């Protein structure tokens, strides 16, 4: 007998164990193999009359062995064993090839034996045959007929296989493991199994690998989904219980401070959603338990004003707030807009500053030394109540007098390690945390489905915001649509408005990469049909400006037919072609992360001031850039971007009184990439798009840092289809952990969770 933790070699043998270790994450224990579930199931098919067989058919026949013969192969060592079977109406030859003599097969498949034979029909020298069929010998008479029906309708598991090991070999190994395994109890408590009518663990394992029928398989899947959901919910419930012991400095509202003064000077009315979100966050900040809340709001829904009001509450309570932005352009934009909104309230110690004023500091990686020293001093002394920055805020020498709150803009741009580094700058290590996003990454959606992240939603757009029309431009199929795109940009500028053109990469010498097929530079059609350089990497993939990383977004390397795609379009080449071609009469400028900081700032200010008609840019404008007069955006090679990026990018237009227009230009053929673009064009609901992203990319590892399904701890559970089951599992987990926090009364469950939580995931949970 074997335990789940035992090595496979003791059950399946050394040779098979080595092959199994090459599958998936590496199957090394009995438990690994038994949790390697079939991808699908097949049946052998209905019993077929021998007289009606056709080449290529997968058939199961019931017949009697009429004769057998063995002969040597002609051109190499080995033998061919043939058995002719008949059902009284027709004949069929069964052919088996062997390296040596096959006397044992001749004894087993003796004339007069009845059997069931399954395989694919082929012809050889005018005779129908089955090569190496699956077979089972049966009794003649009624008992044999009954077994024949069972054999034909049995579900055959098909496993994810590899070049080293076939599905049927995996099935053989599973059969050995099922026969040998000895389970130490059931990880799912008996009362829960009874309440929901679930199989026991042993029966579920047998039924998922060797189901009696479809219903048996479905019940096994449901039970094992419960295992995944319940164990995750128990882990999360234990973590929530421990986190209630963490203490944070309460930052309750105080009358007559910065927040009161700011609200009194607001030139517009807050939406009902903004007021409600503000009240919820204010209540969180007043508690002695650290807030960890996601502010999820549509592009343009006013998340920044909600976050600013929360930061002012913290400053009023003698604390500081840090706003972490993913790019330098966005950090500068936040600094400008927040300073302008606060006015005299941000001018402490300066002429014209309000009595209760604070300071707003900016810290980025490219600042001059004098500005950097001043910002560091203001943060460390507490003079700056609000500190805005990029990854530069995470550096070891950056200190705060009393960091009480962290606001993270676009949380998908920052890893857990980066967020933990900033959180560690608080005196007690437990500041209040607010993360903001318009389209959560799949893992964040997963965490909200599992109930492990407090969420506040902003669905209402502020007054004056205009709708954004989005359309797909299939440039390869309809080139005249692309011509019309540039005409439409010209018309927009003629009406006194401005436009963005977004490209996946920067371009230029430093961008040049490997040659295309055959050693030549790969052709890449630009907006006017000319070629662009073969890319090394995209600005939006791996290199976000100021060092950010865009998880799972950006360019995919192959098209959906598996062929290498042409180079993605670049800012420098597209801008040059537009200036020399369809937009020759307009003022065109470029913006990307490789420009010097002062030049980036100069370009953005000129665009905001209306001096530039068309801004050709990378994804540096993806979040936070606010130019109300910009009403149109053209996204080149739109299929190279992820759903979240596309939704964020189009949110840069329609921010004034005029309606926005976003055109998604693509050469992608029909397929998943086009479906993604069609989905973005069909809705402005970022919540719906985040769920689409989850369907297509999976949820990542809920208990670890892996995203986009690269190492998911969920094998059967599908978040969007199993939300009800997940909710039930959470309720059961909360009750169990409330009564038995250490799982002392549930040893099988405790052992299963220990196996699930490796050291890396345990450390991740502690930080997350």
N, C-alpha and C positions, 0 to 999 in steps of 0.2 A: 504494500500500500504506500501511497505517496501523499505528501502534504502540498498545498498550493505553492508554498515557498520553495519546494524542493527543485533542484536542477532538472532540466528535461532529459539530460543524457541517461539518467537512471531509469527512465520510463520508455523512451523511444530509441535509445541507442546513441552512440557518439556521432555517427554519420548524419543521422536525421537531425540531431540537435544542432549541429553546425549549420545545416541548411536553414533551419527554423530561425536561427539567430540573425539571418540576413533579412528577415521580413519586418516591415514597419519599423518601430522603435527598437526592435531586437527582442525576439521571444526566447527567453532564457529559463523561465521557471514554468512549472505546471500551470500556475495561475495565469501567467502571460498567455500561454497557449489557449486555455479555456476561455479567456476574455478576448480572444481574436475571433470575432464573430463572422459568420458567412456574409458575403456581400449580397447574395441573392440565392434563390432556390430554383431548381428545375425539376421537372418530372420526366420519367422515361417515355411517357406517352401511352396512348391507348394500345391495347393488344391489336396486332396487325395480322391480317390474313396473308400467308406466304405468297399466294397467287397475285396479290395486289401491290407488291413492293415496287418502289421507284427509287432510282439513284438519288442520293443526297438526303433522303429522308432519315430522321432519327426515329427509330422504331423499337418496340419491344415485341418479341414473338414468343409464343408458347409452342414448343415442338418436342418431338422425340428424336434422339440421336439414332440415325439409320446406319451409318458406317463411319469409320475413322481410318486415317492413314498418316504416315510420317515419311518424309523424304528429305534428303540433304539439299542444302542450297547449292546453286550451281557455281557461283563466283566467289563465295567466301564461306568461312566456317559457320556452321550452325544448321538448324533444321527447320522445316515448315510442317506444322501439324495441322491437318484439316479434318473437320468433322462435318458430315452432311446431315442436316436435320430436316424433318418433314412434319407437317401437320395433317397429312393425308390428302392435301389438295395441291401442295407445291413443295419445292425444295429450296434450301439455302445452305451455302457453305460458310462455315466458321473457320477463320484462318488465324493461326498463332505462329509468330516467328520466335525462335529461341537460339541462344548462343551454342547450346549443346543439344544432346538428345532430350526429348520431352516424354520420357516413359511415364513419369508421374501423371502427366496430363492425359495420356492414353488410358491409364488405369482409372482416372477420375471420370473422364468423359467416355464411358463405355457404351457401346450400342445397346439400345433398349432403355437407357436412362431418359427421364423426362426433365425438361428444364425451361427456364425463362432466360432469353438472350436479348441483350439490349446494345444498340450501337447505331452507327451511320452506314446506310446501304451504299455499296459501290459495286462496280462490275469489273471482272477480270476474265478475259478470253470468253466473253459471252455468258459468264455465270455470275449470278447475284451472290454477294458475299458480305460478311461482317468481319472486319479486321479487329482482332483483340477485343471482342465484345465483353461487356459486363454480363455475368451470368449467375444464376442460382439454380441448383438442381432441386426438383420438387417431386412429391409423390404424384402418381397418376390418380385419376378419380376426382371426386368432389373436393377433397382437401387441397389437392393441387390447384384446382380451378380457383378456389378462394384465395390461395396465396398468389396466384398469377395476377389477380386484380389488384391486390395490395402492392405487389412488386411494381406494377406499371404506374401506379398513382403515388408511390412514395416520393417525398420531397428530398431531393439530392442537394446538399449544401455546396455552394460554389464560393470558395474563399479568394480573397485578394492574393494572387500568387506572384511568382517572379521567375526569372530565367533559371534560378537554382533549384526551385521546388515547385511542383505542380499542385493544383487545387486538390486532386485526389490523394496526393501524398500527404498534404496537410490534414485532409479528412481522416486518413489512416492513423496519423499521429494523434489526432483528437480522440479517435476511438480508443486508442491505448490509454490516453490520459484519463478519459471518463471511466474506464474500467479500473484504473489504479488509484484514483484520487480518494482520499478520505477527508471529508470536510469537518472542521472544528466548529460546528454550530452554524447558525444562520445569521448573517449580519443584520437582517431586517427583523425587528421584534415581532413575535407571534401575534400580538394583538393588532398590529398594523396589517399584517398579512391577512388576518381574519376579517378585519374591517373592510378591506378593499378587495377581498376575494383573490389574493395573489398566490401564485405557486410558491412552494418552498425553493430554497436556493439550488439544491441538488437537482430537483425536477426541472427547474428553469434551465440550468446548464445543459442537461440532457436534451431538453426539448428544443433549444435553439440550435444545437448541433445535429440532432437526429430526431426531428419532429415527426410525430405520427401523421399529422395532417396540418392544414392551414390554421385551423383554430388552435391547435397545440403550439404551433410556432408563434402565433400572435400573443397568446397568453404568456409565453416565455419572454417575448420582447417587452411586454408591458411590465412584467416583474423586474427585469433587468434595467429598464428605464427608471423604475422606482429606486433601485439601488443607487444609480448615478445621481438622481435628484436628491434623494434622502441623505446620502453621505455628504454631498456638497452642502446641503442645508444645515446639517449637524455641525460641520466645520465652521460655517459662517455664523451659526447661532452661538457657538462657543467663542468665536472671535468677538461678536457683539457683546457677549456677556463680560468678557475680559475688558473690552474697551470702555464699558461703563465705569470702570475703576479709574480710568485716566482723568486727570483733573486739568482744567484750563482756567485761565484768569477770566472771570466774567467781564463782559464789556457792555453793560446795560445802557439804554438810552438816557441821556441827560438833557433836560430842558435848557434852552437858552444858549446852546453851544453852536458849533460849526454847522451841524446838520439842520438845526432850526433856522439859522441865518440863510443857509443855502436854499432850503425849501421856500423861504419867503421871497427869494429873488428869482426863482425859476420862471422863465418867460413862457412856459407852456404847462399844460395840465398833464399830470401823470396818468397813464392808462390804468384801468381797474386791475389789470394783470400785474403791472409794475407795483402798484400800491400793495396788492396782496403778497407778491413775492418779497417786497421790502419788509412787510410785517413779519412774515415767516422767518426771514433771515435775522431780523432784529431780535426776535424771541430766542433764536439759536445762540446769538452772540451774548445774550444776557445770562445764559446758563454756565455752570461751572464744569461743563463737559464739552470737549472740543467739537465744534461743528465740522461736518464733512458732507457738503451738499453740492449737488450738480445743478447749476442754473442752465436749463436747456431752453433756448429760445430761437425763434426764427431769425434769419438774417434780417437785421433792421428792426428787431422788436424792442430794442432799448435795453439790452443786457448791461451795457456799460453804465448807464445812469443808476440802475439798481445796485450794481457793485460799488459805485462811487458813494452812494448814500450809506451803504454798509461800512465802507472804509471811514467815512466821516464819523459814524457812531463810535468806531474803535478809537479814533483820534480824540474825540470828546471824552472818552474814558481813559485818557492818558496813555494810550498805546500807539503803535505804528502799524501801518498796513503796507504790504509790498504787492505790486502788480507785476506778474511775470508774463511777458509777451514773447511769442516765438520768433519774431523778426525785428530787426532794428527799425525798419520802416514803420511797423506797427507800434513799437515802443515810443518812437518820436511822435507819431500821430496821437497816441494816448496822452503823452505828456502835454502836447499843444492843446488838445481838446479839453482835458481836465483842468489845465491852468486857465484856459479861457472861460470855462463854465464857472470856476470858483472865483475868478477875478480877484478883488482885494482880499478874499479869504485865503488866497495862496501866496500872499505877499508879506508874510511875517518878517518884521524887521526892516521893511522897505517903506519908502515914502508912499503914502496912499494906501498902505495895508490896513486891513480891518483889525480891531482890537483883539479879537479872538483868533486871528489868522494863524495858519500853519505854512509850511513850505512843501512844494512838490519837487522832488529830485528825480533826475534822469541818470541812469547808469547803463552804458552800453560798452561793448568791447572795443569800439573804434574811436572813443572820445579822446580828445587831447588830454595831456597829463594834468593841466590846471583844472579843467572842468571835471575830470575824474576825481582829483583830490578833493575838490569842493563837495561833490556828491557823496563821496565816502565819509567825509567829516559830518555832513548834515545827517546822514543815516546813523552814524555811530553816536552822535551827540543827542539825537532825538529831535533836532531842530526841524528836520523834514518828517512830517507826520505821514506823508505818502511817498513811497519810493517806487518808481517805475523803471523796469529794466528788462534786459534780455537775459541770456544765459550768464552774462557777466555778474548777475546777482548771486549766482551759485558759487562764485569763487571764494576760497577759504578766508581771505583777508577782509571780505565784506562783513561788517558787523552792524547790529542794530541796538539801540538803547533798550527798546521793549517791543519786540515784534509780536503783535497780537493777532494779526490776520494776514492770510495769504490769499490773493486772488490770482488764479491761473487762467489766462485767456487761451482758448483752444487747447484743451487738455490733451488731445491726441498728439500734439507736437512734443510732448515731454514724457519721458519715461519715469517709472516709479523712483528710480535712483535719483533723478534730478529733483523731483518733488520732495523727496526725503532730505536732500542736501539743503534745500531752502527751509524746510520745516525745522531742521536742526539748529537754525540760527535764532530761534526763540529761546528765551531764558529757560523755560521749563520743557522745551522740545514738543509742546502740544499747542500750537496756535490754532485758531479757527481757520478752516480752509474752505474756499468757495471756488469751484471750477466751472468754467463757462464754455459752452459749445452750441453750435446750431445743428450739426448732424453728428451725433455721438458715434465713435468707432464701434464695431461689432462687439468688442469685449465689454464696453461700457453699457451697451444695450443689454448684454447678458447679465451684468451685475444689477441692473435695474429690474430685470425680469426675476432674478433670484432674490430681489428685495434687499440687497446689500448696499444700496446707495440711496440716500435721501435725495429726492428729485423735486425741483420746483420748475414748472413749465411756464413759458411766456408764449402764448399763441396769438395774442392780439397785437397788431401793428399800430404804432402811433399815428395820430391824425396827420394827414398830409403825405403819407407814404403811398406811392403809386404801385400798381401791379406790374409784374415783369412778364412779358410774353417771351417764351423760349421755343425755338424751332431748330430742328436738325437740318443741316445743309449737306446732302450726300454728294460731295465734290467729284468723286470718281464717276458716279453714275450720271450726274447732271452738272457738267462743268459750267453751264450758263447760270446755275444758281450761285456759284462763287462770284461770277462777274456781277450779278445783281447784288451780292453782299456788299461789294465795294461801292457800288452806286448808292446803296442805302446809307452807308457811312457818310458819303458826300452830302446826301440830302439832309442827314441829321445835323452835320456841321453848318450847312446853309441856313438852318433854322436857329443857329446860335448855340448849338449844344456840342458836346464832346463825346469821344468814344475811346474805349480800350480795345487793343488787339493783344490777346494772350497767347504765348507760345510755350511749349514744354521745356525748352532749354535755351541757353544763352547764345552759344555759337562762338565763332572766332578761333584763333590758333590754339588756345588752351583747351578748347572743347573738342578738337579733332581727335578721332579715335581710330580703330582698326579699319582696314580697307574692307570694302564689300566683297560679295562673292567673286571669285576668280582673281582677287588681288586688286581690282579696280575700285575707285571710289564709287560707292553705291549711289545710284541716282535717287534724288528725293525732290519731287515736284514742289516748287515754291508756289506762292499765290499767283504768280504769273507764268507758271509752268517750267521755270528753270530749276536747276539742281541745287541742293544744299549739301553741306558736308556730312559725312557719316558721323554719327554722334559717339561720344565717349559715354556721357551720362546726361541725364536731364537735370535741370535746375530743380525740378519738383521731386526728384527721387534721390534720397540720401543726402542731398545738399540743399536744405532750406537755408535762406539767408541767415547769417549770424549763427550758423552751426546747428540749426534745428534739424530734426529728422522726421520725415513724413511717413508714418508706419503704413505700409501696404498700399500706398497711393502711387501715382505717377505712371511711367511707361512700363508696359509689359513687353518682353523681348520678342515674342513670336506672335504671328497672327493666329486666328482660330483654326487654321488648317495646318498649323505647326511649321509654317514656312517663315524664315527670317523676314521681318518687316523692313521697309525702307526707313531711312533716318527720320527722326522727328524734326519738325520745323523749328528754327532757331530765331531768336529776337533780332540778332544783328542782320541776318540774311533777309528776313521778312521785312524789316524796316527799310532796308536799302531798296528792295524790289518795289515796295509800296511807294516810296518817295520818287522812284524813277518811272513808276507806272500809274496805276489807277488812282493814287492819292497824291499825285505830283503837285496839285494846287493847294494842298493843305499843309499845315505845320505839324510835322511828325517828329516825335522824340522817343528815346528808348529809356527803359528803367530795368535794372536787374541787380542782383546781389554783388556783382563783381565791380560795380562802380564805387569810387571813393565815397565815404559817408556824406561829405559836404555836397558832392555832386548829386547824390540820390535825393538829398533834402532839397536842393535847388530845383531839380526836375519836378518833384512832387509839389512844391510851392508854386512853380510856374503853371503846372497843370491845374491846381486848385484855383489859381488866379485867372484861368481862362486864356493864358498865353499860348497854350499847346492845344491843337485840335484833336490829335490822335496820339495816344500813348501806347507804344508797343512794349510789352512787358512780360516778365515771367510771373510766377505765382507770388511774388513779393506783395502784390496787391490783394492777395486772397482774403485777408481778414482785416477789418478795422479801418481801411482807407475810406474816407468819406468826402466825396466830391459831388454835391447835389446836382451840378450841371451836367454830369456825365450820365447819359441816358442809353448808351448802346455799348455792347461788348461782343466782340467776335473771338471765339476760342478756337484756335487752330489745332488740328489733330486732337479733337476733344476726346476721342476714344482712349488717348494716352493718360487721361486723368481719371481719378476715382470719383465716385458719386459725391462724397463729401466736398472735395475740391471744387467740383463743378457748381454745386449749390452755393458754396461760399463765394466763389468768384462772381457769379451772376448777381449776388447780393450787393456788389459795388455799384450797380446802376439802379435807377428808379428811386433814388434816395431824396429827390426833390419833388416838385409838383408835377413833373412830366412823367408819363409812363415809360418803363424801361423795356429794352429789347435785347435779348441774348441769342446769338446764333452759334450753334455747335457744329463746326465744320469738321467733317470726317471723310476718310476714304475707306473706312472699315466696311467689309461686306456684311450681309445679314448674319446675325449670330448674337452671342451674349453681349459683346461690346455695343452693338447697335441697340439691343434691348435696353441696356443701361442708359444710353443717351435718350431713347424714346421715353423711358420712365422719368428722367430728369425733366424733359420737355413737357411731360404730361401733368406734373404737379409742382407746386411751390412749397409743399409740406415737407420740411426737413425731417420730421418725425417719421413720416412714411418712407422717405428715402433711406433713413438709417436702418430701417427694417429690411429694405431691399438689399442694402449693403450686407446685412447680416445673413440673408438668404444666400447670397452669392459668394461671400467670403468666409462664412462660418464665424463662430464667436471667439475663436482663440481659446486659450486655457484660462478658465475662470479662476483657477487657483495659482496661476503662474504668470510670468511676463510674456509668454508667447502670444502673438496676436495672429489674426487672419487664419485661424485653424491650424497653425503649424504644429502644435503639439497639444491638441485639445484633450482634456480629461473626459470629454463626453463622446461616447462611441455610438450610442443609440438615441440618446435624448436630443430632440430638436427643439430649440427654445420657442420658436414661433408656433409650432404645432402642439407643443406639450406644456403650454403656459398653465393650464388648469392643473395638470399633474404636479408641476413645480410648486404651485400655490398650496396644494394639499400637502406636499412633502414639507414645505416650510412650516406649516401649522403643526404637523406632527413632530418635526424637529425641535421647534420652540418648546413644546410641551415636554418632550423627553429631556432636553438639556436643562430646562427649568427644574425638573425633578431630580435629575442625575447628571450634574455638570461634567463630572469626570468619566462618565459612562462605566462606572464600577460594576453596575448590574448588567452591562451589555458587553461582555468580553469579545464576542465575535465581531460586533460592530466596531469596537475600539481597535481591534487588530486590523480590520479592513481599512479604517481611516489612517492608521499608522502607515500601512503599505501605500495608500494614496498620497500621503503628504511626505514627499521626500524632503531632504534638507533645504533644497533650493526653494521649493514652494512654501515651506514653513517660514523661511526668511522673508520671502516676498509678502506673505500674508501679514507678517509683523510690521512691515514698512507700509503696506497699502492701507 
